[in-house]
Amino acid sequence: MFDTVGLTEPAQFTEYPKKGFYDWHMDLNAFGAGGQQPIRKISMTCLLSDPSEFTGGDLMFSEMGNNKPLQLKQGQAIFFASFLRHKVAPVKKGIRRSLVMWFGGTPFK
């Protein structure tokens, strides 16, 4: 399922200012349409900001329940299957910065 996985896209620096958010989504890409390669299989988010620099902006996964945010510390990263639904809740104060990467490969079997 996760065989032949490698870095297939450039990293993305993401900044969420006050009121910035990213609603529920999966990290699927058009490259996988029609059996084309590569498709996103693993997503990675690394928190670059110190959590004391912003409020809100929680990373959440629908499988964990809507009200259970994932608490990352500065420099910590989480790797997860790209087909998991997730979101970044609205930032209430400050700026949330993160680095996002996707690892792709052959279509799932």
Backbone bond lengths (Angstrom), bond angles and torsions (degrees), N, CA, C in turn:
res aa  C-N    CA-C-N  psi(-1)  N-CA   C-N-CA  omega(-1)  CA-C   N-CA-C  phi
1 M - - - 1.455 - - 1.534 110.96 -
2 F 1.337 117.10 -47.35 1.461 120.57 -179.30 1.528 111.24 -108.24
3 D 1.336 116.73 25.57 1.461 119.63 178.35 1.530 110.01 -74.41
4 T 1.281 116.45 162.30 1.472 124.56 179.62 1.533 112.94 50.31
5 V 1.308 116.41 47.99 1.464 121.31 -179.95 1.524 109.24 -97.25
6 G 1.329 116.18 134.95 1.456 121.32 177.54 1.516 110.67 -152.90
7 L 1.312 116.03 169.69 1.462 121.54 177.79 1.521 108.04 -71.56
8 T 1.324 116.76 117.94 1.467 120.79 -173.12 1.528 114.10 -119.64
9 E 1.339 116.57 -4.23 1.466 120.94 -178.81 1.519 109.24 -140.74
10 P 1.328 117.01 156.69 1.471 119.17 175.08 1.529 111.08 -65.55
11 A 1.315 116.32 151.02 1.465 121.49 174.67 1.527 109.08 -65.21
12 Q 1.323 115.73 155.03 1.466 121.13 -179.86 1.521 109.68 -122.91
13 F 1.323 116.53 122.94 1.464 122.12 172.89 1.514 106.71 -86.37
14 T 1.332 116.58 127.15 1.462 120.89 -176.76 1.518 110.25 -123.20
15 E 1.325 115.39 133.20 1.461 122.02 177.25 1.520 108.75 -122.19
16 Y 1.319 114.96 128.10 1.459 121.09 176.00 1.519 108.04 -114.42
17 P 1.344 118.36 104.94 1.465 120.32 175.97 1.537 109.24 -78.25
18 K 1.327 116.40 -178.64 1.463 121.10 177.25 1.527 109.51 -50.45
19 K 1.312 117.36 131.84 1.469 127.17 -178.01 1.532 112.77 75.36
20 G 1.335 118.22 -1.17 1.457 121.05 177.39 1.525 110.31 -74.38
21 F 1.323 116.19 144.26 1.459 121.10 -179.21 1.519 109.00 -161.09
22 Y 1.327 116.37 172.17 1.463 122.84 171.85 1.522 105.43 -139.39
23 D 1.332 117.08 115.40 1.463 121.80 -173.48 1.529 111.13 -70.60
24 W 1.332 116.80 175.68 1.462 122.92 -177.61 1.524 111.06 -52.07
25 H 1.331 115.48 131.82 1.463 120.78 179.99 1.529 109.86 -162.69
26 M 1.315 114.68 169.79 1.455 123.04 169.93 1.521 105.93 -119.07
27 D 1.313 116.76 149.56 1.470 120.31 -177.88 1.525 111.83 -86.57
28 L 1.310 116.01 52.41 1.456 120.34 178.04 1.514 108.71 -85.74
29 N 1.307 116.36 154.95 1.463 119.71 -179.49 1.517 110.40 -131.46
30 A 1.315 115.30 161.61 1.464 121.31 -178.00 1.522 111.84 -71.15
31 F 1.340 118.00 -18.06 1.458 120.16 -177.99 1.524 112.08 -60.48
32 G 1.341 116.61 -27.14 1.457 120.29 -178.19 1.519 113.78 -83.08
33 A 1.324 117.63 -7.81 1.459 120.77 -178.22 1.529 110.31 -65.27
34 G 1.286 116.24 136.60 1.470 120.58 176.93 1.515 113.46 69.46
35 G 1.323 117.47 20.93 1.459 120.50 177.74 1.518 114.30 79.67
36 Q 1.324 117.48 7.81 1.455 120.39 178.62 1.522 110.05 -69.90
37 Q 1.308 116.24 161.77 1.460 121.08 179.64 1.506 109.10 -118.84
38 P 1.297 120.31 159.55 1.462 125.36 -10.95 1.528 110.94 -88.26
39 I 1.306 116.51 161.36 1.455 120.52 173.59 1.528 108.02 -112.04
40 R 1.321 116.77 151.05 1.458 120.60 177.89 1.525 109.24 -70.20
41 K 1.324 115.38 131.28 1.461 120.70 179.00 1.522 111.85 -120.24
42 I 1.327 116.10 -39.46 1.465 120.68 -178.34 1.523 108.35 -127.79
43 S 1.324 115.88 133.50 1.463 122.44 176.17 1.519 108.66 -111.23
44 M 1.325 116.03 150.76 1.457 121.18 178.46 1.521 108.50 -136.29
45 T 1.322 115.54 133.84 1.455 122.20 174.49 1.514 108.15 -125.66
46 C 1.330 116.23 127.24 1.465 122.21 177.28 1.530 107.81 -117.83
47 L 1.327 116.70 125.61 1.467 120.93 179.04 1.521 109.09 -79.27
48 L 1.324 116.72 120.29 1.464 122.10 -179.64 1.523 112.45 -93.42
49 S 1.321 117.00 -28.03 1.463 121.66 -179.34 1.523 110.35 -82.18
50 D 1.314 115.84 150.69 1.456 120.47 169.09 1.529 106.41 -74.19
51 P 1.323 119.62 133.06 1.474 120.75 -179.18 1.530 113.92 -56.85
52 S 1.333 118.06 -19.89 1.465 120.14 177.96 1.531 111.72 -74.99
53 E 1.341 117.44 -10.80 1.464 121.83 -177.70 1.533 113.15 -87.59
54 F 1.343 117.33 -7.67 1.462 119.44 -179.59 1.526 109.64 -153.73
55 T 1.318 115.68 159.99 1.465 121.52 172.08 1.519 107.66 -124.98
56 G 1.330 116.12 153.89 1.457 120.30 -173.21 1.520 107.89 76.91
57 G 1.319 116.88 -153.95 1.455 121.16 176.83 1.518 113.88 64.67
58 D 1.336 116.85 26.99 1.456 120.66 -177.59 1.521 111.87 -70.27
59 L 1.328 116.18 139.39 1.454 122.27 171.97 1.519 106.96 -85.20
60 M 1.338 115.98 126.17 1.459 120.67 -175.18 1.526 109.71 -132.72
61 F 1.333 115.57 147.69 1.455 122.52 177.44 1.526 108.37 -119.46
62 S 1.328 117.48 134.22 1.469 120.40 -177.45 1.524 111.18 -63.29
63 E 1.325 118.00 -30.57 1.466 121.25 179.86 1.531 111.78 -68.53
64 M 1.333 117.67 -19.46 1.462 121.73 179.53 1.524 111.32 -94.08
65 G 1.310 118.12 -4.60 1.463 122.01 -176.27 1.523 109.54 97.54
66 N 1.313 116.84 142.65 1.465 122.47 -174.89 1.518 114.38 -63.03
67 N 1.328 117.82 -22.58 1.463 119.11 -174.50 1.532 113.27 -107.27
68 K 1.325 117.97 18.42 1.462 121.25 -179.60 1.526 109.78 -117.53
69 P 1.324 117.10 87.68 1.471 119.09 -179.82 1.527 111.31 -71.97
70 L 1.316 115.05 153.31 1.447 121.95 175.80 1.525 107.43 -89.22
71 Q 1.310 117.38 124.63 1.464 121.91 -176.90 1.532 110.16 -95.32
72 L 1.324 117.09 102.44 1.455 121.74 176.83 1.521 109.65 -99.27
73 K 1.316 116.33 146.61 1.461 121.99 172.66 1.522 107.80 -96.30
74 Q 1.313 116.58 163.70 1.460 120.63 179.01 1.524 109.80 -57.40
75 G 1.327 116.27 128.88 1.460 122.12 179.53 1.514 114.28 89.31
76 Q 1.321 118.21 -10.06 1.457 120.34 177.96 1.525 109.98 -81.83
77 A 1.325 114.65 147.34 1.458 120.98 179.46 1.519 109.49 -127.64
78 I 1.313 115.13 153.68 1.456 121.23 173.12 1.528 107.45 -126.17
79 F 1.322 115.24 135.23 1.454 122.58 175.03 1.533 106.63 -108.59
80 F 1.331 116.73 136.66 1.459 119.87 -178.68 1.520 110.03 -151.99
81 A 1.326 115.48 158.53 1.461 121.03 177.90 1.525 109.00 -61.99
82 S 1.317 116.84 130.72 1.465 122.20 -175.12 1.523 113.37 -62.68
83 F 1.332 118.05 -18.02 1.465 120.13 179.90 1.524 112.79 -86.63
84 L 1.334 119.15 1.08 1.466 121.33 176.62 1.535 109.91 -79.20
85 R 1.322 116.15 132.38 1.482 120.75 178.50 1.517 109.03 -73.38
86 H 1.343 115.26 132.78 1.459 121.10 -179.26 1.520 109.56 -151.38
87 K 1.337 114.94 167.88 1.463 119.93 178.18 1.519 109.26 -154.90
88 V 1.333 115.56 165.64 1.462 123.34 168.85 1.520 105.17 -113.41
89 A 1.339 116.01 117.69 1.459 121.49 -179.78 1.530 110.27 -66.67
90 P 1.332 118.26 158.30 1.461 120.48 -179.57 1.541 112.80 -57.38
91 V 1.320 114.93 138.60 1.466 121.14 174.99 1.518 107.62 -78.00
92 K 1.319 116.68 131.46 1.460 121.24 -178.87 1.522 112.25 -94.92
93 K 1.335 116.71 -29.41 1.462 120.92 -177.95 1.524 108.38 -156.26
94 G 1.332 116.87 140.92 1.455 121.28 178.09 1.518 113.06 82.48
95 I 1.340 115.98 -160.51 1.465 122.46 -179.32 1.521 108.71 -132.43
96 R 1.317 116.02 130.45 1.467 122.22 176.30 1.526 107.69 -100.86
97 R 1.328 116.50 125.03 1.465 122.03 179.34 1.523 109.53 -117.80
98 S 1.326 115.27 138.37 1.462 119.38 179.33 1.519 110.48 -147.01
99 L 1.311 114.48 162.03 1.459 122.48 174.36 1.522 106.04 -114.74
100 V 1.327 116.23 129.02 1.457 121.46 -178.12 1.528 108.30 -120.65
101 M 1.334 114.94 137.08 1.468 119.96 177.67 1.524 108.29 -137.60
102 W 1.332 115.17 154.12 1.453 121.49 177.82 1.516 108.98 -127.86
103 F 1.312 114.81 139.51 1.452 122.00 178.40 1.525 106.70 -116.38
104 G 1.326 116.13 126.49 1.446 120.56 -174.88 1.511 112.42 -121.78
105 G 1.306 113.56 177.23 1.456 119.96 179.53 1.502 110.81 -175.96
106 T 1.324 114.75 -158.10 1.452 120.89 -178.98 1.529 109.87 -66.82
107 P 1.322 117.15 155.19 1.472 119.89 179.27 1.523 111.60 -56.55
108 F 1.331 115.83 150.44 1.467 121.45 176.78 1.524 109.36 -61.73
109 K 1.332 115.54 147.86 1.481 120.37 -179.67 1.501 110.31 -103.85
